[in-house]
Amino acid sequence: MTATNTCHRFAIYIDRFYQGQSLLPDHPDNVKEVVGILDSYGYVLDAYQKNLQYIADREFLTIFPFFKYFDGNVSFDRLLKHLWHDRINFEYAEYCMKVMLWHGGGRLEQYIESPEFRDSIELAIQAKIKGSPIIKLLHRIFPEFLPEQVRQSVYYNALGQFWEVMSEIFLTLGKAYEAGKVTTIPAVVDWVKAGLVAAAANPIAYAVTIDGRSYDILPPSANLTFLMDVAVPYVEAIFFRGTPFLGVVSYNAQAHQIPIQQDDFTYGALYADPLPIGGAGIPPTLLMQDMRHFIPPYLHEIYQNTKRKEDDLLVKICQSFQKSMYCVTSATILGLAPHPLDSTDPQQQATNMAYFEGWMDRLLTSQLPNIQG
């Protein structure tokens, strides 16, 4: 079965899947770029996930969490570094969390909007505010305010759990590359896919401790799992939909530059133009600034051999990062395929082809053609 069975405009990319390739061409420089940027991304994600889970656990229903980026270690020296921006930009991690919360999707969103969730979190809310008469009054007057803060805490925690797994996948990938165990783009995709599959059924649960007592926010009985309930909504929200960046498009309703329906958003990592990186109001700039601290020497060498060397470093990092996200997307697409690609059953072959065509439909306006060089 090959893409010759389809007349889709992106049939060439479908054909690659059947040939054991990926959306990104297999080239030694691409391998260096992708592995190098994912390795640096792994270090950043490790910091991000620790902070997100700290906020979810320790800043639960804290109305003004002034020191939420300090992970409980507040000092004058750290405060100065924070104010001077000599630090990891945790704001980007929160941006991703809020994008996921806003776009929702999957059983995680269904659960946090259910009566069961509302009833269960009321115990935690009452325990947290029992000594705060003003917050009690606020809760009585605006009964949806605190539950919405809890929903936000859920996404802090869930995204933290997701990134904890992805950080390990990317960091071990970097070590495998340096050991000569990963040498091709398909091997990178297989590494990521294997990591996703291994963690697919990991339970997603969340509890907070208040005055020595534990309160379930996402109980094990909700049966939420890593892949379908967090990873897939993350790919949907961050890779595909995203949000329009301030200063890039007009938010004026009469300008009609932003789609009316969320489902039509194409502002994610797979569509973004790398050139505006570094400009005001572009959240991924924060991520690129964070990753530049952890770039391995072999990736620095690639950047140094370009015409501008590292004068446009953030743009180059973004371009490498975008390539890496197409590899992660390839792993996701292959991992979720409904049937084995070598199936000889005509019905299964047709189902697979319809599945791949659906993904390609969504990538028609993406940066996919621009990363093929």
RARA-V870158 format. One line per field, one symbol per residue. ss: DSSP state (H for helix, E for strand, C for the rest). phi: phi as a letter, one per 30 degrees, with the letter a starting at -180 (. if undefined). Layout:
ss: ???
phi: ???
//
This chain:
ss: CCHHHCCCCCHHHHHHHHCCCCCCCCCHHHHHHHHHHHHHHHHHHHHHHHHHHHHHHHCCCCCCCCCHHHCCCCCHHHHHHHHCCCCCCHHHHHHHHHHHHHHCCHHHHHHHCCHHHHHHHHHHHHHHHCCCHHHHHHHHHCCCHHHHHHHHHHHHHHHHHHHHHHHHHHHHHHHHHHCCCCCCHHHHHHHHHHHHHHHCCCECCEEEEECCEEEEEECHHHCCEHHHHHHHHHHHHHHHHCCCCECCECCCHHHCCCCCCHHHCCCCCCCCCHHHCCCCCCCHHHHHHHHHHHCCHHHHHHHHCCCCCCCCHHHHHHHHHHHHHHHHHHHHHHHCCCCCCCCCCHHHHHHHHHHHHHHHHHHCCCCHHHHCC
phi: .bdddbcddcedddddddcicbdcedbedddedddddddddddddddedddddddddccehddbddcddchiccbdddddddddicadddedddeddddddddijidddeddcdeddeddddddddddcdcbeddddedddbdcddedddeddededdddddddddeddddddedddddidbbbdeddddddddddddcecedcbabbcbhiccbdccdeddhdbeddcbddddeddcdcdhbddejcbdddeddhccedcedcdbcdddcdddddejddicededdddddddbddeddedddddcechcdcedddddddddeddddddedddddcedbedcdcdeddddddddddddddedcecddeddcdd
//
